[in-house]
Amino acid sequence: MARERGLTVDTAGFEKLMEEQRARARAAQKKEVISLSEIESTIPTRFTGFDTLEERAKVIEVVSIKDKTALVLDTSPFYAEMGGQVGDTGKLEGEGELLRITNTQKSGNTWLHFVATYEPLVSETIRTRTAAKYFTVSVDRDRRNAIQRHHTVTHLLHWALHEVASREASQKGSFVGPDKLTFDFNSAPLTPAQVADIEKLVNEKILENAGVSWIELPHSEVKHRKDVMQFFGDKYGDVVRVVQIGGEAGKLNGYSMELCGGTHTRATGEIGLFRIVSEAAVAAGVRRIEAVAGLAAYQVTRQDAELIRNVAGRVNTPVHELEKKIESLLAQQKELEKSLKAASQKEAAQTAKGLIAKAVNVGDASLHLRAIVENLGTADGDYLQAVADALKGAFKGVVVLGGSANGAVSLVATVSADFTAKAQAGKIIQAIAPIVGGKGGGKPDNARGGGKDTARLDEALGKARELLG
């Protein structure tokens, strides 16, 4: 535009003045920190997110934490990541500006609202656009609701686990996000029936639409109550928050009561639907349930139904007859495998007969040791073993067989019981398998191995002949 109007631009001067402005912004607002634990404002953040998802808030500081930028607000409806529940996201608006809040964490009593904008630019925005001093901050409502469904249903899951599996099962950790929840607990593996019973019991409680309430009390009033679930290894403040499902609000007579600082639905019916996705071990004696609720549970259910329809289409049968069709196909497969095995054994027996004629004397003649060392071409380990087994009744001595299939080398060695003091199958395989780029081993009378270098199979078998002398 300047060129079109015959004007010149002092680029160097512009950059110099721009850098000076950046420096002023940093000096006015920036606080360099190394880690999250090092920052805490002298004015604690007032959290209002249990009751509202929107607030008028003042920006106290703009801070830089490594390569991220965060706002410290005097008041916030954003839940800060804590107790397994992820932090809220949302936006800050005002004075013609819009900043996206991508995560919320806390350090002490300070809430940090991370934004996806370069810190000096945020500093300049806040410094020059704060005529009204306050901005409107709002939480992503749909995401928060999804998180709350997963958090409340985690409490139901904990209760149902005690009802179905064991009263001794205790929580070892959890993750609560918008897309799923995970719940870690100490227990023996759950049976499929127990998993199904837990899922059913939770959904029954959801349909009851029982109220969810919470109350703050002195910790001394509840710390000895066995009906209020709490982590006895944790350190609690003088005042704790008890979240209750069922019963009367404020009376601590619900069927599920836990010390919890997270956000929750107001009634179980808001959860909608609950599905357990998996149950598995994550450490010695510790199991993990992964589950979904609400729309996430609907999506999993929809995907499962779609999968069933696709499978039914692939096998050309109605969905209601799919189980019968699969049983029929499995029976057919079993018969085919049986027939194939019989044919393979027959072929292996024929191959074994031909190999006997190829046996040669090895080692000192006084040992009377004979050996068969052969490359059977295209053959996998199971076929080689079948041939070696077929030779056992008709041949006494050492057998070393090799073959390749699907880009892999297979090796099998057997030694008759009468000769294991003179040659051992395991040692033979250990010596020749590295030649084909693999490994193997086994017992003195039978061993297997393999590798990936098919071009060196004959070299490996040659090494076997050399070992046998």
N, C-alpha and C positions, 0 to 999 in steps of 0.2 A: 504494500500500500504506500509506503514511503517513497519507493522508487517511482511509482506511477505519478506521484505528486511532486517529484523533483526534490525530495527531502533526503537528508542523511540521518542515520541513527548512530548515536554514540554507544555502541554495544558494550565496550569495556566499561564505560561509566555506568551504564545500566546494571551490569553484573556487580560492580563494586557497591553501588547503592543497595542492590537487592541482598547482597551478602550482609551488609550492615543491618538491614532490616531483620534478616533472619537471626542475626546475633542479638538484636534487641529483644526479639520474641523469645529466644532461648533464655536470655538473662531474666526476662520478666516471668516466665512460666515454667521453665524446664527444671526438673530435678533428676539428676543422673542417679540411677540405682543399679546395683548388680543383680540382686535377686528379689523375688516377691516378698520374702520374709523381712527385708530391710526397710520396707516403707510402711509407715502408719502416720496418718495425719493427726495433728493435735486435736482436730474436731472429728469425733467419730461419726460415721455415716448412720443416719436414722433410717432403718429398714421398714418399709410399709407394705411390702409385697404380699403379706398374708391377707390383706384387705383390699388392695387396689393394684391395678396394673398400669396406672398412669399417674404421674406426679409433676408438679412444678418444682424444679430443683436448681440449685446454684452450683456452678462449677468452682470448686475450691482450688484444685490444682490440675495441671496437665503433666503427667510423668512419663518418662521413657524407661522401659524395662527391657534391657538388651535391645532387640530390634522391633519392639512393640510399643505402642502408645496407649495410655490409659487415662481416663478421666476420673477424678475423685469428686464425688457429689456430696452435698450436705444431707440430702434425702434421696432415697432410691427405692423403687418398687421391684428392682431386679434382684432375683435370688442369686447369691454368690455360691459358687461350687463348694459343696460341703456334704459330708455324710453319705457319699455315694451319688448324690443328685448333682447333675451337671448344671453349670451356670446359665442364666437367662441370656437371650439376645433381644435386640430391639432397636430403637432409634432415639436420637436427641434432635429436637427441632426448635427453631426460634431465631428471630432476627434475620430471616431469609436463609438460614443455614440448615443443613441436614447432615447428621453424622450417624453412620450405622454402627451400632454396638454389637460386636461379634462374640463376646464372651464376658462373663462377670466372675471375678474371683475376689477373695478377701485376704487381708493381712491384718490380724488383730481385729480391731473394730472399724477398719477402713475397707470400703468397697471399691474395687478397681474395675472400671467399665472400659474394656479394651475396644478400640476403634480401628477400622481398616484405613487409616489415613496417616501420612507422614507427620511426625510429631511437630516440627516447626510450623507446618501449615495449620494444624489444630491450635497451637498456641496463638498464632496470629488471629485465627477466627474468633477464639474466645476473648482475646484481649481487645479486639476492635469492635466486637459485635455484642457487647454486654450492657447496652444502654438500659435494658430492663432488668439486668442482673440474673434473671431466671430463664431457664429453658424448660420446654415440655419434654419429659422423657417417658417413653412407653414401651412396655414389654411386648414381644411377639406373642399374642394371645394364643394362637393355635398351637404353637410349639410348647408354651407353658402348660396348656391343658393336656397335651399328650404326655408331658413329663409327669404331671400330677396323677394322671390315670395309672401310669406305671409305678409311681411311688405308693399310692394307696393300695394297689393290688399286690405290691411286695409285702405289705403288712398282712393282707389276707392270705398270701402264699405262706408266710411264716406261721400263721395260726393253723392253716390247713395241714402243713407239714407235721406239726405237733399232734394234730388229731388223727392223721392217717399213719404216719411212720413211727415217730418216737418223741416223747416229751423231752428227751435228753438232747435232741438235735438242736444245736445252737448256731446262730448266725456267725459267719466268719468274714463276711464282706459282702458288698453289693455294688451294683452300678445301676443308676436310674437315668435313662435318657429319653428322648422323644420317640425313638424307633424301637427300643427294646429295654428289657431289664435283665440283669443277671443276679443270682442269689447264691452265695456260697455258704455251705453249712457242713458240719462234721456229722457223718452218718455212714452206715453201710450203704452199698448201692441200692437204689430203689427198684422194685420190680415194676414191670410194665403196668400191672394192675394198680400198684400204689400211685404211679404217676397219673394214671387215668382217674383214680379216685380223688386225688388232690385237685386236678383240673376241674372235675365235676363239682366238688365241694365249693371251690372258689366261685364258680359260675352261679351256683345256687345262692351264695351270699350276695353276689352282684344283683341278682333278680329280686332279692328282698328289699333292695334300695334302702338299707339301713343308713342312718345318719353318721357322718364323720365329724367329730368335734375335737377340740384341743383346749388345754388349760395349762397355765403356768403356775407352778407350785414350788415351795421350798423343797430342795432335794431330800432333806431330812424326813419329809413326810412320806416319800415313796420308795426310798432306797432299800427298805427291808421288805417291800411287798413283792411276793413271788408272782403275783398275777400281772405285774407291770414289767414287761420285758425290757432289759437294759444290759449293756455291756459292762460287766463288773470290772473289766480291766481298764475301762475308759475313765478319764477325769471329768467330772461334771462340776458346773458352777453351783453357787448357792441356790439358784433358781433354775428349774428345768421345765421343759415343755412336754406334756404327755398327750399323745395323739390317740384318740379312742374311736373304735368302730362299734356301733350298736350302743345299747344302754341309754342313759339320760345324760345330756350334756352337763359337764361340771361335776358329776357324781362318781366318776371312776367306777362304773359298773358295766362297762362294755365287755364283749367277748374277746376283743383284741385291744390291748393297751401297750403302747411302747413309748419310751423316751425318744423323741424325734424332733429335729429342728427344720424338717423339710416342708414343702408345700403339698397340699392334698386336695382331693375333690371334696365337695360338701356332702355327698352321699355316694354309696357304693354303686348305685345305678348309673352314675356318670361314666363308670369304667366301660360299660357296654358289653364287652366280650373278652374272654381270657383264654389264651392258648399256650400250652407248654411246647416249646420247640425242641428242646433237648435236655437230657440229664446225663452227666458224665463226670468222671474224676478230673480234678485239676491239681491235686497233690495227695500225698499219703493221708488217707482218712478224711479227705475233704472233697465234697461233691459240688457240682454247679448246675443249677437249673437256669436255662435261658428261656425267657417267655416274652409274650407280646400281649398288648391289651388295646381295646378301642379299635380305631381304624387300622392300626398295624396288625391286629389279630384278624380283622376282616380280610385284609390283603393276603395274609398267610393262608387263611381258609380258602380264599378264592384261587390262589395258586395251586393248592392241593387238589381242589376240584378240577381245575384245568388240566393238571397232570394226569389225573385219573381218566378224564375224557380222552386225552391224547393217547394214553396207553390202550384204552379200550378201542380207539380207532385203529391203532397199529396192529392189534390182534383181531380186528374185524369182529367185535362182539359188543352187545349192549352193555352199558355200565353195570346194570344190576346182575349180569352174568359174568362179570370180569373175574371174580375170584374162582369160579368154577373153571373158566377158560384157562387161567394161569395154572391151576392144579393139573389140568389135562396136559398143557404144554410141558410142565415140569416132569410129569410121568413119561411123556414121549422122549424128553431129553434124557431121562434116566435110562430108558431102554436103549436109546441110540448110543449112549456112553458105554453101556454094558456090551452092546454088540461090537462097538469100536474096540473096546478093550480086549474082547475075545479074539477079534481079527488081528489086533496088534500082537497079542501073545502067540497066536498061530504063526504069524510072520516071523516073530522073534525066535521061535523054536526052529523054524526052517533056516534062518540065518545062523543060529547056533550050530546046527548040524554041519553047515558048510565051513564054519570056522574051525571045527575040530581038526579038519584035515590040514589046517595051516599052523598047527601047534609046532613049536620048535623046542629043542633042548637048550637050556640056558645055564650059565654058571658052571661050576665044577661038575664033571660027569658023575662023580660019586654022590652028588646031591640028588640025582634023578629028578631034577626040576624042569618042568616044561612050561611054556608060556605062549599065550595068544595075545599079540599086540596088533590091533587093527584100527584103521580109519573106516568107519561105516558110512561116510559121506553125509547125506542129509538125514540127520537124526537128532532128536533131543535127548535130554538126560533120562527121561522115563523109558524111552525105547531102549537106550543103551543098557539100563538096569534090567529091563525085561530079558534082553539077550544074555546078559551076564548071569541072571538067575536061571535061565534055561540051560546054561552050560554046567551049572553046579552038579547036576545029577549024572552028567556024562563025561565030565572032564575034571581032573585033579591037577592043580598047578596055579599059575598066575594068569589072570586075564586083565588086560588094559585096553579099554575101548574108547574111541573118540568120535565125535560127530559135530556137525554144525547145523543150526536152524535159526531162522529169524535174526541173523547177524550175530549169533552168540555161539561160543564153543562149549560143548559138554564133554566131561571126562568121567569115566567110571572104572574103578579097579576092584578086583576081588582076588582073594588068596585062599586056597583050600586050607582047612584047619590043620592038615598034616604039615603044611609048609610055612605057617606064620612065624615060626622061629627063624626062618631063613629070609623071608621077605614080608613086608607089611604094606597092606593096601594104603593106609593113611599116609605113610611116609612117601610112597610113590606119588600120590596125588599132590602132596605138599611140595614135592620137588619139581613136578612138571607143569602145574597150573600157572605159576608165574610167567612161564614162557609165552602163554597165550594171553597174558595181561590180566590174570585173575588169581583166585585162591581156592582152596578147598581142603578137605581132610576127612577123617572118619576113623573107623575102627581098624584093627589089624586085618580083619577078614573082608571088609567092605568099606569103600570110600568113594566120595564124589567131589567134583570140582568143576570149574569152568572159567571162561574169560571172554573177551571181546575180539581178540586178534585171530580171526579165522584163518588168515594166511600162514600162521605159524603152527597149525595143528600137527602137521607131519613132523615138524621139528620137535614138538613136545613128545610125540610118540617115540621118536628116535631116541630122545633122552631116556624114556622108560626102558627101551631095549638096552641102552648103555648101562643103566643102573642094575639091570638083571644079569649083565655080563654075557 
